[in-house]
Amino acid sequence: MVRQPVGVAVIGGGRAGRVHARNFRYNIPGAELVAIVDSDPAVAADAAKELELQRVCTDVDAVLEDPSVHGVVVTTPTFTHEELVVKAARAGKHILCEKPMALTLDAADRMIQAARETGVHLQMAFMRRFSPEFRTARQQLQMGIIGELMQIRSLTRGPGLPPAWAWDEELSNGMVAEVNSHDFDAVRWLTGCEFSRIYAEAVCLKAREVLSKHSSFYDNIVVTARLEGGVLVTIDGSCPVDYGYDARMEILGTRGVLFIGDVRSQTMGVCTRENGFTQRAFDSWRNRFQEGYLGEDRHFVDCIRGLSKPEVTGEDGRRALQAVLAVRESLRTGKPVDLRSLESGYQGETAGDVA
């Protein structure tokens, strides 16, 4: 058990990294932000200045060797996650890893194994699980308020494009990984069921300038899926949409329907003759899930202290990644994908399998 203060280092000085860093610096009693690390000296210096830190950090190895660091948050690009997580685990640091977990299932397995062998926590950063309305919705579903589940609709739409590296599927697994990983995890978490089959259609209709650099790029995607047990799922993603950040779910049961989330950021509205009735939308994911990020960061500190075990594990990250890879395969083949086919040793369907 780690006594207070719990020292945390954030690896990656970009947008997500600074959200976590601000939480550990200012908002979580008993936690201490020891460092925020970035390989770009200018980014590292800017982050240190913003967060009022004494040192500028560009060397991950030096931070991992620091005994005052008990845990690290990995917020770097997807293609760097495996190396950093394995290295942190071998240094004895607990890990909170941003989504998507990795590029391949084998990489995810190596990350999980490294944490298991060294006895450190590997928590995935699926912050929707810590957002109050999502937690309340899960309680309602477990109570059977809407009866047996039949259909789920989930969407995530972002106001702007992610960084340029994410446009390349070989570095990111594509926009579905960047935009919709949270949808796949939320569906699993809320229902307690795994995806069994996935089909996807995608197209680029807005950010067409990206196509000259990445011919397989898409900015709109619709995924249809079946869960084990038969529940049908629709997930859509779009980025950029300009109007704001939008993340909502609708869950249909035999006795009712449950809605989670709202595009409106305020209950207040304004009505004028010139503009009609207007309300503000969420301008970013940082504001939409502010409480969720704070909740997952608090949980990470509690896990390091030995007060809790991770609610979101490496296996959860692997399951979301498996769904993302099924989407990629469906887009490549134009056919539905049985998720079992992505695992090594899969022998194909048997006569008893349900189509």
Backbone hydrogen bonds in HBPLUS format (Angstrom, degrees):
<---DONOR---> <-ACCEPTOR-->    atom                        ^
c    i                          cat <-CA-CA->   ^        H-A-AA   ^      H-
h    n   atom  resd res      DA  || num        DHA   H-A  angle D-A-AA Bond
n    s   type  num  typ     dist DA aas  dist angle  dist       angle   num
A0006-VAL N   A0030-GLY O   2.80 MM  24  6.24 160.0  1.84 155.8 159.0     1
A0032-GLU N   A0006-VAL O   2.83 MM  26  5.85 162.3  1.86 150.0 146.2     2
A0070-HIS N   A0007-GLY O   2.75 MM  63  5.20 157.3  1.80 129.4 136.5     3
A0071-GLY N   A0007-GLY O   3.15 MM  64  6.57 150.2  2.24 155.9 163.4     4
A0008-VAL N   A0032-GLU O   2.87 MM  24  6.08 162.9  1.90 166.2 166.5     5
A0034-VAL N   A0008-VAL O   2.82 MM  26  5.65 150.3  1.90 144.3 153.7     6
A0009-ALA N   A0071-GLY O   3.01 MM  62  6.49 154.0  2.08 151.6 159.4     7
A0073-VAL N   A0009-ALA O   2.91 MM  64  6.39 147.4  2.01 150.2 158.7     8
A0010-VAL N   A0035-ALA O   2.95 MM  25  6.38 155.6  2.01 149.4 153.1     9
A0037-VAL N   A0010-VAL O   2.74 MM  27  6.14 160.2  1.78 162.1 169.2    10
A0011-ILE N   A0073-VAL O   2.76 MM  62  5.88 167.2  1.78 160.3 164.8    11
A0075-THR N   A0011-ILE O   2.93 MM  64  5.97 170.3  1.94 166.1 166.3    12
A0012-GLY N   A0037-VAL O   2.67 MM  25  5.61 155.9  1.72 156.8 163.4    13
A0018-ARG N   A0014-GLY O   3.04 MM   4  6.19 152.8  2.12 149.2 155.4    14
A0019-VAL N   A0015-ARG O   3.22 MM   4  6.52 144.3  2.36 143.1 152.5    15
A0019-VAL N   A0016-ALA O   3.16 MM   3  5.16 124.1  2.48  95.3 109.6    16
A0020-HIS N   A0016-ALA O   3.21 MM   4  6.57 165.8  2.23 158.3 159.2    17
A0021-ALA N   A0017-GLY O   2.88 MM   4  6.03 160.6  1.91 146.4 153.0    18
A0022-ARG N   A0018-ARG O   2.90 MM   4  5.89 162.2  1.94 142.9 146.5    19
A0023-ASN N   A0019-VAL O   3.29 MM   4  6.53 155.5  2.36 142.1 148.4    20
A0024-PHE N   A0020-HIS O   3.06 MM   4  6.43 164.6  2.08 160.3 162.6    21
A0025-ARG N   A0021-ALA O   2.86 MM   4  5.95 146.4  1.98 147.6 158.0    22
A0026-TYR N   A0022-ARG O   2.87 MM   4  5.80 160.0  1.91 149.9 153.8    23
A0027-ASN N   A0023-ASN O   2.81 MM   4  4.73 144.5  1.94 127.7 138.7    24
A0031-ALA N   A0028-ILE O   3.12 MM   3  5.68 155.6  2.18 139.7 139.8    25
A0038-ASP N   A0057-CYS O   3.13 MM  19  6.59 158.9  2.17 148.4 151.0    26
A0044-ALA N   A0040-ASP O   2.92 MM   4  6.16 166.3  1.94 162.1 166.7    27
A0045-ALA N   A0041-PRO O   2.88 MM   4  6.00 157.3  1.93 145.0 150.9    28
A0046-ASP N   A0042-ALA O   2.99 MM   4  6.15 157.9  2.04 144.2 150.3    29
A0047-ALA N   A0043-VAL O   2.90 MM   4  6.09 160.1  1.94 152.0 157.3    30
A0048-ALA N   A0044-ALA O   2.98 MM   4  6.16 162.0  2.01 147.8 152.7    31
A0049-LYS N   A0045-ALA O   2.99 MM   4  6.17 156.1  2.05 145.7 152.1    32
A0050-GLU N   A0046-ASP O   2.94 MM   4  6.15 167.0  1.95 151.5 154.9    33
A0051-LEU N   A0047-ALA O   3.00 MM   4  6.10 160.0  2.04 151.5 156.7    34
A0053-LEU N   A0048-ALA O   2.89 MM   5  4.86 168.6  1.90 145.1 148.2    35
A0052-GLU N   A0049-LYS O   3.26 MM   3  5.10 161.9  2.29 100.8 105.8    36
A0063-VAL N   A0059-ASP O   3.38 MM   4  6.71 154.2  2.45 144.9 151.3    37
A0063-VAL N   A0060-VAL O   3.06 MM   3  5.21 117.5  2.47  99.3 114.5    38
A0064-LEU N   A0060-VAL O   2.92 MM   4  6.23 158.0  1.97 157.1 163.8    39
A0065-GLU N   A0061-ASP O   3.03 MM   4  6.23 131.8  2.27 140.9 153.2    40
A0066-ASP N   A0063-VAL O   3.06 MM   3  5.13 154.8  2.12 103.2 111.2    41
A0069-VAL N   A0066-ASP O   3.14 MM   3  5.67 165.5  2.16 117.1 121.7    42
A0094-HIS N   A0070-HIS O   3.07 MM  24  6.39 164.3  2.10 149.5 145.0    43
A0072-VAL N   A0094-HIS O   2.80 MM  22  6.26 156.3  1.86 159.0 162.2    44
A0096-LEU N   A0072-VAL O   2.92 MM  24  6.31 155.6  1.98 157.6 164.2    45
A0074-VAL N   A0096-LEU O   2.84 MM  22  6.27 152.5  1.91 152.3 161.6    46
A0098-GLU N   A0074-VAL O   2.95 MM  24  5.99 168.1  1.96 164.8 166.2    47
A0080-THR N   A0077-PRO O   2.96 MM   3  5.73 165.3  1.99 126.8 131.7    48
A0081-HIS N   A0078-THR O   3.10 MM   3  5.44 160.8  2.14 114.9 120.7    49
A0084-LEU N   A0080-THR O   3.26 MM   4  6.40 171.6  2.27 160.2 162.8    50
A0085-VAL N   A0081-HIS O   2.85 MM   4  5.88 170.0  1.86 163.7 166.5    51
A0086-VAL N   A0082-GLU O   3.01 MM   4  6.07 171.3  2.02 156.7 159.5    52
A0087-LYS N   A0083-GLU O   3.01 MM   4  6.05 158.7  2.06 143.5 150.2    53
A0088-ALA N   A0084-LEU O   2.86 MM   4  5.99 158.7  1.91 147.5 153.6    54
A0089-ALA N   A0085-VAL O   2.88 MM   4  6.06 160.6  1.92 150.6 156.0    55
A0090-ARG N   A0086-VAL O   3.02 MM   4  6.22 161.9  2.05 149.1 153.6    56
A0091-ALA N   A0087-LYS O   3.07 MM   4  6.29 127.9  2.35 135.8 149.5    57
A0091-ALA N   A0088-ALA O   3.07 MM   3  4.99 132.7  2.31  93.1 106.7    58
A0093-LYS N   A0088-ALA O   3.01 MM   5  5.38 167.9  2.02 153.6 149.8    59
A0092-GLY N   A0089-ALA O   2.90 MM   3  5.08 158.0  1.95 108.4 114.4    60
A0095-ILE N   A0121-HIS O   2.86 MM  26  6.01 169.6  1.87 156.3 159.9    61
A0123-GLN N   A0095-ILE O   2.80 MM  28  6.11 173.9  1.81 163.6 163.8    62
A0097-CYS N   A0123-GLN O   2.85 MM  26  6.29 157.7  1.90 164.7 170.6    63
A0125-ALA N   A0097-CYS O   2.86 MM  28  5.70 150.7  1.95 152.8 147.0    64
A0108-ALA N   A0104-THR O   3.10 MM   4  6.42 158.0  2.16 143.8 149.6    65
A0109-ASP N   A0105-LEU O   2.87 MM   4  6.12 154.9  1.94 148.6 155.5    66
A0110-ARG N   A0106-ASP O   3.00 MM   4  6.30 150.4  2.09 145.3 152.8    67
A0111-MET N   A0107-ALA O   3.05 MM   4  6.36 150.7  2.14 148.2 156.1    68
A0112-ILE N   A0108-ALA O   2.97 MM   4  6.24 163.3  1.99 153.8 157.9    69
A0113-GLN N   A0109-ASP O   2.88 MM   4  6.01 161.9  1.91 148.0 153.5    70
A0114-ALA N   A0110-ARG O   2.96 MM   4  6.05 155.1  2.02 141.6 148.0    71
A0115-ALA N   A0111-MET O   3.17 MM   4  6.43 158.8  2.21 148.3 153.0    72
A0116-ARG N   A0112-ILE O   2.96 MM   4  6.20 156.7  2.01 148.4 155.6    73
A0117-GLU N   A0113-GLN O   2.86 MM   4  6.02 163.4  1.88 155.0 158.8    74
A0118-THR N   A0114-ALA O   3.20 MM   4  6.27 147.0  2.32 139.9 147.5    75
A0119-GLY N   A0115-ALA O   2.92 MM   4  5.85 119.5  2.30 139.0 152.8    76
A0120-VAL N   A0115-ALA O   3.16 MM   5  5.20 140.9  2.32 142.1 147.3    77
A0124-MET N   A0312-VAL O   2.99 MM 188  5.45 155.4  2.05 124.7 132.7    78
A0129-ARG N   A0126-PHE O   3.22 MM   3  6.19 157.6  2.27 125.2 129.0    79
A0130-PHE N   A0127-MET O   2.91 MM   3  5.34 153.9  1.98 111.8 120.1    80
A0131-SER N   A0128-ARG O   3.17 MM   3  5.01 162.9  2.20 101.3 106.6    81
A0134-PHE N   A0131-SER O   3.02 MM   3  5.47 124.2  2.34 113.8 127.9    82
A0135-ARG N   A0131-SER O   3.05 MM   4  6.28 159.1  2.09 160.1 166.6    83
A0136-THR N   A0132-PRO O   2.96 MM   4  6.14 158.3  2.01 150.4 156.3    84
A0137-ALA N   A0133-GLU O   2.96 MM   4  6.05 153.2  2.04 136.4 144.2    85
A0138-ARG N   A0134-PHE O   3.01 MM   4  6.24 154.8  2.08 144.6 150.5    86
A0139-GLN N   A0135-ARG O   3.15 MM   4  6.43 155.0  2.22 143.4 149.6    87
A0140-GLN N   A0136-THR O   3.00 MM   4  6.31 156.4  2.05 150.7 157.1    88
A0141-LEU N   A0137-ALA O   2.91 MM   4  6.21 157.2  1.97 151.8 157.9    89
A0142-GLN N   A0138-ARG O   2.92 MM   4  6.13 158.2  1.97 149.9 155.7    90
A0143-MET N   A0139-GLN O   3.03 MM   4  6.24 134.4  2.25 139.5 151.5    91
A0143-MET N   A0140-GLN O   3.20 MM   3  5.10 129.9  2.46  92.0 105.3    92
A0145-ILE N   A0140-GLN O   3.25 MM   5  5.73 169.1  2.26 159.8 157.0    93
A0144-GLY N   A0141-LEU O   3.00 MM   3  5.10 152.2  2.08 101.6 110.6    94
A0147-GLY N   A0144-GLY O   3.09 MM   3  4.96 163.0  2.12 105.2 109.9    95
A0255-ARG N   A0146-ILE O   2.89 MM 109  4.65 165.2  1.91 129.7 124.8    96
A0254-THR N   A0148-GLU O   2.81 MM 106  5.29 133.9  2.03 135.3 150.0    97
A0150-MET N   A0252-LEU O   2.84 MM 102  5.71 159.7  1.88 165.4 158.5    98
A0232-LEU N   A0150-MET O   3.07 MM  82  6.40 163.5  2.10 153.8 149.0    99
A0151-GLN N   A0252-LEU O   3.33 MM 101  5.12 160.4  2.37 129.4 135.0   100
A0252-LEU N   A0151-GLN O   2.81 MM 101  5.12 164.8  1.83 153.2 157.8   101
A0152-ILE N   A0232-LEU O   2.88 MM  80  6.35 138.8  2.05 149.3 162.1   102
A0234-THR N   A0152-ILE O   2.84 MM  82  6.27 153.4  1.91 156.6 165.7   103
A0153-ARG N   A0250-GLU O   2.81 MM  97  5.10 160.3  1.85 153.6 159.4   104
A0250-GLU N   A0153-ARG O   2.81 MM  97  5.10 153.0  1.88 150.1 155.6   105
A0154-SER N   A0234-THR O   2.89 MM  80  6.34 156.0  1.95 159.7 167.4   106
A0236-ASP N   A0154-SER O   3.03 MM  82  6.61 151.4  2.11 151.4 160.4   107
A0155-LEU N   A0248-ARG O   3.02 MM  93  5.61 158.4  2.07 163.4 165.3   108
A0248-ARG N   A0155-LEU O   3.24 MM  93  5.61 145.5  2.36 136.7 146.7   109
A0156-THR N   A0236-ASP O   3.11 MM  80  6.61 152.4  2.19 156.3 164.8   110
A0238-SER N   A0156-THR O   3.25 MM  82  6.82 145.7  2.37 142.8 149.7   111
A0157-ARG N   A0246-ASP O   2.83 MM  89  5.06 152.1  1.90 150.3 157.1   112
A0246-ASP N   A0157-ARG O   2.95 MM  89  5.06 167.7  1.97 153.2 155.9   113
A0158-GLY N   A0238-SER O   2.98 MM  80  6.55 144.6  2.11 152.8 162.7   114
A0241-VAL N   A0158-GLY O   2.86 MM  83  6.00 135.4  2.06 137.9 151.1   115
A0166-ALA N   A0163-PRO O   2.96 MM   3  5.69 143.3  2.09 120.9 130.1   116
A0167-TRP N   A0164-ALA O   3.02 MM   3  5.45 159.6  2.07 113.3 119.9   117
A0168-ASP N   A0165-TRP O   3.25 MM   3  5.80 159.5  2.30 112.3 117.9   118
A0171-LEU N   A0168-ASP O   2.97 MM   3  5.51 152.5  2.05 115.9 124.2   119
A0172-SER N   A0168-ASP O   3.08 MM   4  6.22 134.3  2.30 147.5 160.7   120
A0173-ASN N   A0169-GLU O   2.76 MM   4  4.33 151.0  1.84 122.6 128.6   121
A0177-ALA N   A0174-GLY O   3.10 MM   3  5.63 134.1  2.32 109.1 119.8   122
A0178-GLU N   A0174-GLY O   3.34 MM   4  6.74 159.3  2.39 146.4 151.9   123
A0179-VAL N   A0175-MET O   2.73 MM   4  5.71 164.3  1.75 156.5 160.7   124
A0180-ASN N   A0176-VAL O   2.89 MM   4  5.08 144.4  2.01 121.3 133.0   125
A0183-ASP N   A0180-ASN O   2.94 MM   3  5.11 124.6  2.25 102.1 116.8   126
A0184-PHE N   A0180-ASN O   3.23 MM   4  6.66 159.4  2.28 160.4 164.0   127
A0185-ASP N   A0181-SER O   3.13 MM   4  6.43 163.6  2.16 151.1 155.5   128
A0186-ALA N   A0182-HIS O   2.84 MM   4  5.95 164.2  1.86 149.7 154.7   129
A0187-VAL N   A0183-ASP O   2.98 MM   4  6.14 162.4  2.01 153.2 157.1   130
A0188-ARG N   A0184-PHE O   3.22 MM   4  6.44 166.1  2.24 147.5 150.8   131
A0189-TRP N   A0185-ASP O   2.88 MM   4  6.06 168.4  1.89 159.3 162.7   132
A0190-LEU N   A0186-ALA O   2.87 MM   4  5.88 165.7  1.89 152.2 156.1   133
A0191-THR N   A0187-VAL O   3.13 MM   4  6.07 154.4  2.19 145.6 151.9   134
A0192-GLY N   A0188-ARG O   2.75 MM   4  5.42 146.7  1.85 145.4 154.3   135
A0228-GLU N   A0194-GLU O   2.81 MM  34  5.71 162.4  1.84 170.9 175.7   136
A0196-SER N   A0226-ARG O   2.86 MM  30  5.80 171.7  1.86 159.3 158.1   137
A0339-LEU N   A0196-SER O   3.10 MM 143  5.53 162.9  2.13 132.3 137.7   138
A0197-ARG N   A0226-ARG O   3.32 MM  29  5.29 159.5  2.36 142.7 143.7   139
A0226-ARG N   A0197-ARG O   2.97 MM  29  5.29 153.0  2.05 145.6 149.8   140
A0198-ILE N   A0337-VAL O   2.99 MM 139  5.26 153.1  2.06 138.9 147.3   141
A0337-VAL N   A0198-ILE O   2.73 MM 139  5.26 155.4  1.79 147.7 155.9   142
A0199-TYR N   A0224-THR O   2.85 MM  25  5.36 154.8  1.92 165.7 171.0   143
A0224-THR N   A0199-TYR O   2.85 MM  25  5.36 162.8  1.88 158.2 163.8   144
A0201-GLU N   A0222-VAL O   3.01 MM  21  5.50 156.8  2.07 154.3 161.7   145
A0222-VAL N   A0201-GLU O   2.93 MM  21  5.50 163.1  1.96 164.2 169.4   146
A0203-VAL N   A0220-ASN O   2.98 MM  17  5.50 156.3  2.04 151.8 157.7   147
A0219-ASP N   A0203-VAL O   3.20 MM  16  6.36 144.5  2.34 119.9 124.7   148
A0220-ASN N   A0203-VAL O   3.05 MM  17  5.50 140.2  2.22 158.1 170.1   149
A0210-VAL N   A0207-ALA O   3.11 MM   3  5.98 163.3  2.14 123.3 127.5   150
A0211-LEU N   A0208-ARG O   3.06 MM   3  5.44 142.4  2.21 108.1 117.9   151
A0213-LYS N   A0210-VAL O   2.92 MM   3  5.56 150.9  2.00 118.4 126.8   152
A0214-HIS N   A0210-VAL O   2.93 MM   4  6.12 156.3  1.99 151.4 159.0   153
A0217-PHE N   A0214-HIS O   3.08 MM   3  5.52 166.0  2.10 119.6 122.2   154
A0239-CYS N   A0219-ASP O   3.01 MM  20  5.34 154.4  2.07 148.5 154.1   155
A0221-ILE N   A0237-GLY O   2.95 MM  16  5.26 155.8  2.01 154.4 154.4   156
A0237-GLY N   A0221-ILE O   2.93 MM  16  5.26 158.5  1.98 147.0 151.7   157
A0223-VAL N   A0235-ILE O   2.69 MM  12  4.99 167.7  1.70 161.2 164.8   158
A0235-ILE N   A0223-VAL O   2.82 MM  12  4.99 162.2  1.85 146.9 152.7   159
A0225-ALA N   A0233-VAL O   2.81 MM   8  4.96 152.6  1.88 149.7 151.7   160
A0233-VAL N   A0225-ALA O   2.87 MM   8  4.96 162.3  1.90 143.7 142.5   161
A0227-LEU N   A0231-VAL O   2.84 MM   4  5.22 163.0  1.87 156.1 161.6   162
A0230-GLY N   A0227-LEU O   2.83 MM   3  5.44 160.0  1.87 140.4 140.7   163
A0243-TYR N   A0241-VAL O   2.74 MM   2  5.68 141.2  1.89  96.8  93.0   164
A0245-TYR N   A0282-PHE O   2.70 MM  37  5.33 157.9  1.75 137.8 145.8   165
A0249-MET N   A0260-ILE O   2.92 MM  11  5.03 154.1  1.99 144.9 149.1   166
A0260-ILE N   A0249-MET O   2.88 MM  11  5.03 165.5  1.91 147.9 147.6   167
A0251-ILE N   A0258-LEU O   2.82 MM   7  5.09 165.8  1.84 153.7 158.5   168
A0258-LEU N   A0251-ILE O   2.83 MM   7  5.09 158.7  1.88 145.4 152.7   169
A0253-GLY N   A0256-GLY O   2.75 MM   3  5.25 162.6  1.78 171.7 172.0   170
A0282-PHE N   A0263-VAL O   3.37 MM  19  6.49 145.0  2.50 158.3 163.2   171
A0265-SER N   A0280-ARG O   2.89 MM  15  5.79 161.6  1.92 136.3 142.5   172
A0270-VAL N   A0278-THR O   2.81 MM   8  5.21 163.8  1.83 154.4 160.1   173
A0278-THR N   A0270-VAL O   2.66 MM   8  5.21 160.3  1.69 154.6 161.5   174
A0272-THR N   A0276-GLY O   3.01 MM   4  5.06 155.4  2.07 126.9 130.0   175
A0276-GLY N   A0272-THR O   2.78 MM   4  5.06 137.0  1.96 141.3 147.1   176
A0288-ARG N   A0284-SER O   3.09 MM   4  6.33 162.7  2.13 146.8 152.3   177
A0289-PHE N   A0285-TRP O   3.05 MM   4  5.95 163.0  2.08 145.4 148.0   178
A0290-GLN N   A0287-ASN O   3.47 MM   3  4.99 163.6  2.50 104.8 101.0   179
A0293-TYR N   A0289-PHE O   2.94 MM   4  6.22 161.2  1.97 160.5 163.2   180
A0294-LEU N   A0290-GLN O   3.14 MM   4  6.37 163.3  2.17 146.5 151.3   181
A0295-GLY N   A0291-GLU O   2.86 MM   4  5.98 153.5  1.92 143.1 150.9   182
A0296-GLU N   A0292-GLY O   2.97 MM   4  6.21 159.4  2.01 151.0 155.3   183
A0297-ASP N   A0293-TYR O   3.04 MM   4  6.19 154.2  2.11 147.6 154.7   184
A0298-ARG N   A0294-LEU O   2.97 MM   4  6.16 157.5  2.02 148.2 154.2   185
A0299-HIS N   A0295-GLY O   2.99 MM   4  6.15 155.6  2.05 143.2 150.3   186
A0300-PHE N   A0296-GLU O   2.97 MM   4  6.17 149.6  2.06 139.7 147.4   187
A0301-VAL N   A0297-ASP O   3.16 MM   4  6.46 158.1  2.21 147.1 151.6   188
A0302-ASP N   A0298-ARG O   2.94 MM   4  6.27 156.4  2.00 149.3 156.4   189
A0303-CYS N   A0299-HIS O   2.89 MM   4  6.16 151.5  1.97 149.9 157.6   190
A0304-ILE N   A0300-PHE O   3.03 MM   4  6.34 155.2  2.09 147.7 154.1   191
A0305-ARG N   A0301-VAL O   2.96 MM   4  6.22 151.6  2.04 147.5 155.5   192
A0307-LEU N   A0302-ASP O   2.86 MM   5  5.15 149.0  1.95 164.0 157.5   193
A0306-GLY N   A0303-CYS O   3.04 MM   3  5.04 144.3  2.17  97.1 108.1   194
A0316-ASP N   A0313-THR O   3.07 MM   3  5.19 125.0  2.39  96.9 110.4   195
A0317-GLY N   A0313-THR O   3.19 MM   4  6.65 152.1  2.27 144.3 151.7   196
A0318-ARG N   A0314-GLY O   2.88 MM   4  6.19 150.3  1.97 147.0 155.8   197
A0319-ARG N   A0315-GLU O   2.94 MM   4  6.21 152.3  2.02 145.9 152.5   198
A0320-ALA N   A0316-ASP O   3.13 MM   4  6.40 160.2  2.17 149.7 153.8   199
A0321-LEU N   A0317-GLY O   3.01 MM   4  6.19 155.2  2.07 143.8 151.2   200
A0322-GLN N   A0318-ARG O   2.85 MM   4  6.10 150.0  1.94 146.8 155.2   201
A0323-ALA N   A0319-ARG O   3.17 MM   4  6.50 151.6  2.25 143.9 150.0   202
A0324-VAL N   A0320-ALA O   3.07 MM   4  6.40 155.8  2.13 147.0 153.6   203
A0325-LEU N   A0321-LEU O   2.89 MM   4  6.18 159.6  1.93 156.0 161.2   204
A0326-ALA N   A0322-GLN O   2.98 MM   4  6.21 143.8  2.11 141.0 151.0   205
A0327-VAL N   A0323-ALA O   3.01 MM   4  6.35 148.1  2.11 145.1 153.5   206
A0328-ARG N   A0324-VAL O   3.02 MM   4  6.43 159.3  2.07 149.9 155.0   207
A0329-GLU N   A0325-LEU O   2.99 MM   4  6.22 156.2  2.05 143.7 150.0   208
A0330-SER N   A0326-ALA O   2.89 MM   4  6.10 153.0  1.97 145.7 153.3   209
A0331-LEU N   A0327-VAL O   2.89 MM   4  6.16 160.6  1.93 157.5 162.2   210
A0332-ARG N   A0328-ARG O   3.00 MM   4  6.20 146.2  2.11 141.2 150.7   211
A0333-THR N   A0329-GLU O   2.96 MM   4  6.15 155.5  2.02 149.2 154.8   212
A0334-GLY N   A0330-SER O   2.66 MM   4  5.29 144.6  1.78 146.2 155.0   213
A0341-SER N   A0338-ASP O   2.92 MM   3  5.63 150.7  2.01 120.0 128.0   214
A0342-LEU N   A0339-LEU O   3.19 MM   3  5.66 163.7  2.22 111.8 116.8   215
A0343-GLU N   A0340-ARG O   3.15 MM   3  5.64 163.7  2.18 114.2 119.2   216
A0346-TYR N   A0343-GLU O   3.32 MM   3  5.88 152.9  2.40 135.0 133.6   217
A0353-ASP N   A0350-THR O   3.11 MM   3  5.50 165.5  2.13 114.3 118.9   218
